[in-house]
Amino acid sequence: MTALAAPAAPVTAMPAAARTSRLAWLRERGMGATILVSAISTAFGVILLSATGYLSNALGSNPEYGASGTMTLVLMLLSGILLAVAVYVAAIVTANTFSTIIAGRTRRIALLRLIGATARSQRTEVARQGLIVGAIGAVLGLVVTTILMLVAVPFLDRALGVTAAWSPVQPSLLVPTVAVALTTWIAACSGSRRVLTVTPLEALGGSVERSREEIAEGRGRKAAAIVLGVIGAVLLVGGLLLGLLSPIGVLVAFFGGLFSFTAVSLSAVSIMPPLLKVTGRFFGKSVTARLAAENAVRYPERSSRMAIGVVMGVALVVMFAVAAESAKALVTASGGGEPDPAFNEMMDVFSTVMMCLVAVSAVIAAVGLVNLLTIGIVQRKRELGLLRALGLTSAQIRRMVLIEAAHVTITALLFGLTLGVLYGWVAAQSLLGSVAVPPLWMSPTFVAPAIPLLPVAIVIVATAALTLGAAVAPTRIATRTAPVEALSE
């Protein structure tokens, strides 16, 4: 019996070793950051839904606004819009992050195909990894954020002076969780579609991103962006006009914003290079400044992925701030020029809760930017090694990477501020343009965008801090590898 039992040990050990080997890809550079981005994206959606639910209960206890049919409609519309925003934020951030990771694996995947691996098997593997990474991050984000909300609600009640009998544990919180996991899976499939079609000869080269010339040859993406942009512009204008008659106009405007920003995301590879060129002129004409400017526009896909996350974060934060301030201006105009203290107080509560999302949006943008910039530096080891071999010092390389980060973030900041002001004003105008308030009950009302200076200043300072923070890890990587070692890869 003892002799027969001895061979059983290796049988039980092999599956464990196989499982360890199959999960080794989780240690690949960028995968941990992708899990973190998925977790933060899910947390963003959970916080948005929780904040909306908390506001609904808190404002429902207000005798003046709680029984208002208009206020109930506004909160219902707000809940739906915030849910869609959460899913959309998760989609863009996770898709860009995973696409960059897949681009860095082009050479290895193509070599596996050269030795017999099929395109279908490689794409299935990438999709499976995307689903696993998305699911891990989404579940972590859901669990951690729900626990934090359970702790935070009593403090919010005391700070705001309200009693909201509301529990953060809601079935609706599964929606952003599932959406983020599925989005990462879809992003993995989408990102693998291009790299699995490269030839082995291309994979042996140093470049893994498409150049400006290669992107210019593709017309399908531009056509889709133009169509979505036109539809979005029409819906934004239609929402403004309909908002003068009914709060339902905000739904039309919301889809206009969704379509138009999707058009911006699709056409970022065409929009960002001209903007980056303009911004690059402000950094001077030194060698490092010129190299940084050229690096930012040489591979538009890489730059646009880094920029669009910052654009989205800035636009989202500024949109809420401008919407709240413009809503105050609309109610004041409808009342005949006299501010409504009750409504202003309510909007202050709304603005306070929503501005707490500044940190979440900033973290999403920061993690995405650091991750993409770091992966980009790793992919450019040969290039950086050649620059050092040609005479650039470590200090010049660090300065170049810092200027690249500043180049992208400043351009994204200005673009995001513009979009945020536009979307925030359209949201407030289409939602409250038809609402009449005492004492004059003027309706419809139309006001110019109201821009709160403090939130905008906070966004600018946060972006400056993000630029410095995002460049720390990439500069270390860029200067840590010896030129000979980098050129040998």
N, C-alpha and C positions, 0 to 999 in steps of 0.2 A: 504493500500500500504506500509506503514511503517513497519507493522508487517511482511509482506511477504518479505521485503528487508533485515530484520535483520540477518537471518541465512546465508546470502551470504558471510559475512566477513570471517568465518573460511574456506570456500571453496577456497578463493584466497590465504589464508595464508599457507595452507597445501603444495601446490606445492613448494613454496619457501623453507619451512623447509625440504622438501624431497630432493630438489636440494642441500641444504647445507649439509645434511647428506651424500648424494651420493658423494660429493666432499671432504669429510673430510679426505679421504686417501691422499690427496695432502699435508696434514700437517705431514704425517708420516716421520720419520727420514730417510733421504736419497733421498726423492722425490725432494726436492728443489735443492739438489746438482745434481740430474739426469737432471733436467731441465737446470741447468747451464752448465753441460757437453754437453748436446745436443745443447745448444746455442753456446758454444765455438766451438764445432765440425763443426757446420754450418758456423760460422764465419771463421773458418780455411779454409773450402772449398771456401767460397766467396772470401777471401783474395788471395788464390792461383790462382783462375780463374782471379780475377781482376789484380793481379800482372803480370800474363802471357799476358793478353790483353794489359796492359799498356806497357810492354816490347816490344810486337810486334809492337805497334804503334811508340814507341820511336826509336827502332832500324830500323824501316822502313824508317825513315827520314835520316838515315845515307847513304850517296851516295855510300860508298864502299861496305856496307853489305846489304843495304835495297833492292837492285835489285837482290841479289844473290838467285838463285833457291835453292841452298843448305841451305842457311839461312832460307828461307821460309819453307822448309821441316823440318828443325830442330825445328823451332818455333811451327809448327803444331804438331809434335810429342811431344814436350814439353807440349803443352796445353792438349793433351789427357792424357799424363802420370800424370800431376799434378791433373787433374780432378779425375782420378782413385785413386790417392794417397789420395785425400781429402775424397772420399767416404769410402776408406778402413780404414783411421784413425777414422772416425766417427763410423764405424761398430765395431771396436775392443773396443773403449772406452765405447760406450753406452752399448754394449753387456755385458762387464765385470761388469759395474756399476749396471745394472739392475739385472744381475744374482746374485750378492751379496745381493741385497735388497730382492729378492725372497727367497734366502736361509735363510735369517733372519726371514721370515714369515712362515717357514715350520710348526711350532707347531700350529699356529693359523689356517692355512689352513686345516691341518689334523683334527683338532678338529671340524671345520665346517663340514667336510665330515662325521665325527663321528655322528653328530646330524642330518644328512640328506641331506646336500648339495652334489650335484653330482660333479664328476670330470670335466665334460663338463662345468658346470656353473662357477666353480671356475677358470678354465683355460680361459674361455671367459672374465671373469672379469679382470684377469691379463693382457690379451691381450689388452683389451679396455684401461686400465690404461696406458700401455706402449705406445699405440698410442697417447693418450691425452698428456702425458708428452713429448713425442718426438715432437709432432706438436707444442706445446707451446714453447719449447726451440728452435726449428728450425725457427719458424717465428720470434721470438725475435732476434735470431742471424742474420737472413737475414736483417731485418729492421735496426737494430743498425749498423751493419757493412757497409751496403750500404750508410747510412747517413755519417758515418765516412770517407768512401772512397770519397764521394762527396766533403768533406772538405779538404781531404789530397792531392788530385790530383794537385791543383794549387801549393801547397808547394813543391811537388815532382818535378814538372816542373822547378821551380826556383832553387831547390837544385841541380838537375842533369843537368841543362842548356839545357833542351830539350823543344820542343813544341809538345805535343801529343794531337791531337784533338780527345779525347777519353772520352766516358761517362761511369761511373761505373754502370749505370742502364742497365743491359743486361738480356735477357730472359734466358740465360744459367745459371744464378745464382739460378734459381729455381731447378736445378738438385741436388746440394748438400742439398738443403732444403728438397725436397721430399725424397731423399735418407736417410737422418738422421731420419726423422719421420718414414719411413718404417723400417729402421734398428732397431730402438728402439722397434717398434711393434714386429718384428721378434724375437728380443732378449728376449722380455717378454714371447713370446710363447715358445722359446727354454728353457729359465730359469725355466719356470713353469712345463716343462715336467717331470723333475726328482722329484720335491718336491710334486707333486700331486700323486705320486706312493708310498710315504712312508706310513707306517702303523701308526695308532694312538699311539701305544706303543712307536715307535721311536720318534714321535712328543713330547711325554711327557718327553723325555730325554733332556739333556742340549746341545748336539752336533747337529749342523745343517749342518755342512760341512762333506764331505766324508773324511775318513782317508786314509793314504797311502795304507793300505791293501785293502780297498774297491776299490780304483782307480786301483791298480795292477790287480784286477780281470777283468777289462774291457779291451778287446783286440781290439775292433773295432776302438777306437780313435787312438791307437798306429799304427794300420795297415794303417789307412787313412793318418796319419802324415808321415809314412815311404814312402808311395806311392807319396804323394805330395812333400816330400823332394827330392826324386830321380828325379822326373819330373823337379822340380825347379833347381836342380844342372845341369841336362842335358841342360835345356834351358839357364842357365847362361853361361855355356861353349859354347853352340851353338851361343849365342848372341855375345860373344867375338870373335869367329872365323868369323861369318858373318860380324861383324863390321869392319873387316880388308878389306872387299870388298864393303860394302855399309852402310850408316847410318841407314838403316832399321834394322840392327842388334840390335839397342837399343830397338825395339819393342819386339823382342824375349827375350832379356835380362830382359826387364820389367816384362814380364809374368813369367820369371824364378824367379825374385825377389819376385813377388806376391805369387807364389806357395811355394817358400822356406820359406818366412816369415809366411805364413799361416801354414806351417808344424811346424815351431817354436812355433806359438801360440797354436796349437793343442797339441803339445807335451811339452808345458811349465811345466805341472805338473810332467813330468818325467825329464826334463832338469834342472829345477831350483833347486830341492832339493840337488843334488850333488854339484852344484855351491854354493849354500847357505851354505852347510857344510864346504866347503873350506874357504869361506869368514868368517864364524863364528869363525874359529881358531885365527883370528887376533884380536878378541875382549877380549881375556884373558879367564881365567877359574874361574872367580868369580861366585857367585850364580846367580846374575842378568844376566850376560853374557851367562851362560849355559841355563838359562830359556828362554832367548830371542832367542838363537840359536835353541832350541828345538821347540819353538812356531812357528818359521819361516818354519820349515820343517814338523811339525806334520800334518798340513792340507795344502797339496800342492796347492789345488785349490785356497784357499784364498791368499796364498803368490804369486802364479803365476799371479793372476788377478792384484795384486798390482804392481808386477814387470814388467809385459808386457807393461803397459802404459808408464813406464819410459823408457824401452828398445826401444819402438816405437818412443818416442819423441827424445831421444838421437840419435838413428840411423837416423832418418829423417834429423835432423839438420846437423849432421856430414856428411851425404851422400851428401847434397847440397854443403857443404864447400869443401869436397874432390873432388867432381865432377868438381867444378869450377877450383880448383887448378890443377887437373890432365888435364883438357882441355887446360890450358895454357901450361903445359909441352908437350902435344901432338902437339900443333901448333908450339911450339918452335922447337921440334924435326923434324917436317915435313919441317920447313923452313931452316933447316941446323944448328940449334943451336942459331940462332939469334931471340930473342923475337920480336913478332909483337906488336908494341905499340897500334895500333888501336884495335886489337883483345883483348889484355889485358885490355884495357880501357872498352871495351864492357863487358868482363867477370867481371870486377870490378863492373859495374852497375848491372849486373845480381846477383852477389854475395851480393851486398849491399841490394838489394830488397829482396832476398831470406833469408838473415840472419835476416831481420826484422821479419821473421816467427819464430825466436828463442823464442821470448816472447810468441807467440801463442802456440807453442808446449809445452813450459815450463808450461804455465797456464793449458793446457789440462792435462798434466801429474800430475801437482800439485793438481788440483781439484780431479782428479781420485784417486790419492794416499791418500789424506786427507779423502775423502769420504769413500773409502774402509777400510782404517785403523780405522776410527771412528766407522763405522758400525761393524767392527770386534771386537773392544773393547766393544761396547754395547752388542754384542752377547756373550761375554766372562765375563759378570758381575759376574756370579756365581764363575767362576774360579778365577778371581781377588779377589773376596771377601774371598774365601777360602785361597788364598795366604796371604792376610792381617791377617786373623784369625790365620794362622800358624806362624805369627811373622814378615812378611815382612813389612817394613815401607813404608810410602807414597813416600819418596825419592827413595827407591829401586824400587817401582812400576814404578815411572816416568822414572828412568834410564832404566828399562827393556823395556818399550815402545819405548824410544828413540833409544836404541840399535836395537830393532826390525826394526824400520824405517830405520836406517842406514844400517842394514844388507841387507835389500831388495834393497835399492837404490844404494848402492855401487856395489852389484852384478849386478844389472840391468845396471848401468853405464858402467862397463867394458864390459859386453855382448853387449850393444848397440853401444859402440865405435867400437868394432870389426866388427859388422854387418854394421855400417855406412861407415867405411873405405872400406869394401869389395864392398858394393852396389854402393858407389860413384865412385870408380875406374872402376867398370864394366860398369856403365852408361856412363862415359866419354870415355872409350876405345871403347865401342861398337858404340858410336855415332860419334866419330871423328877419329877413327883409320884409316879410308879409305880416309879421306879428305886431299888433297894435297894443300899446301900453298906456295907462293913464299918466297925466291928466288929459292930454290932447288927443290920444288915440290915433295918431297919425300913421297911415299905412297906405301904400308901401313906403319904405324908407331906403335910402341909398347913401352910403358913406364911403370915404376913402379908406384905404388900409390903415389901421392903427398899429404902430410898431412899438412895443414896450422896450425901452432901452436896456434895462437891467438884464433880462433874459438873453438878449442878443449879445451883450457884453460878456456874460458868463459863457456863452457858446464860443465866442472868439478866444477867450482865455483858455477854455478847455481844449480847443483845437490846437493852440500853441503848445500846451502841455502834452497833448497827444503826439505832436510832431517830434518833440524831444524824446518822449518815452518809446515811440515806435522805432526810433533809430538806434537804440541802445544795443539790442541783441544783434541786429544785422551788422553793425559796425564792428562788433567783436568778432563775428564770424569772418567778415571781410578781411580783417587784419591778422587773424590767428593762423591761417594757413600759409605756409611758406610758398614762394613763387614756384619753385621747382616741383613741389608736391601738387600744387594746383594745376600746373601745365601737364603733369603726367596723367591726369584723370581723363 
